[in-house]
């Protein structure tokens, strides 16, 4: 039986092309309880690149005691060789030590990870929001001086499991603090998946008013309540052109147990295909990659599209 394909029906106000920022190898795997062999991670990255994903976030140079699953960052980059370097292979760095480790391996794109709330900043970085900005400042300066591209993540932009709803202006202030350091791109994260489209639009408008336009903003939605695709469509209509997603819908956060899987890359690709938006990804190859990774992890992929096309 020939597999299903979505009908292409464009909607007004949407972009012609979207960049998918693949976070599966980092955000997707960081919360796995069982250790994933570094050779499997390297093969995962190669398969993602082979499926047409240009931007793939590889790993995190955090201390092993923080996130044991990503304690093999150097080994992973060594296995990937030149494939793991370049502007489209970012890695997460929490501090100057992490940056040193990344630069020693020839990395040229890095990401820092801030928070819009004090509680999560304490739990994730053991610092206040202000202290975390002070920690990130030399990281960004040194990375830019080394010619690296720098992304700023801000988590808990739509809600926090300890503090509840997060005021929009509080989120904008946190984003501005990091972007004022000189970062090239901002990724606003719905870490626990509680955002809805109207909330997304209000935050994007507030960021625009504060001088952070959609041309430098990406969105990072978790699908806890099934809102990730709706929120993504709202963001695209407002001018966003970069969407974070995780192959298979893998993901979570070791410091926020209510953070379930990311927006699945396959679900995003299916939606973009139906809207006639270019993205450069081969859906069949991506589904095959997710099915393969699910075998390595010993459980089905959360992605609805993977389940539909693999059945």
Secondary structure as UniProt FT lines:
FT   TURN            12..13
FT   STRAND          19..22
FT   HELIX           24..28
FT   TURN            29..31
FT   HELIX           38..50
FT   TURN            51..52
FT   STRAND          55..56
FT   TURN            64..66
FT   HELIX           68..70
FT   TURN            71..72
FT   HELIX           73..80
FT   HELIX           81..84
FT   TURN            87..88
FT   STRAND          91..92
FT   HELIX           96..104
FT   TURN            105..106
FT   STRAND          109..115
FT   HELIX           118..125
FT   HELIX           129..145
FT   TURN            146..147
FT   STRAND          149..155
FT   TURN            161..163
FT   HELIX           168..179
FT   TURN            180..182
FT   STRAND          185..190
FT   TURN            191..192
FT   HELIX           197..209
FT   TURN            210..211
FT   HELIX           214..216
FT   STRAND          217..222
FT   TURN            224..225
FT   HELIX           228..237
FT   TURN            238..239
FT   STRAND          242..246
FT   HELIX           247..249
FT   TURN            254..255
FT   TURN            257..258
FT   HELIX           265..275
FT   HELIX           283..297
FT   HELIX           304..310
//
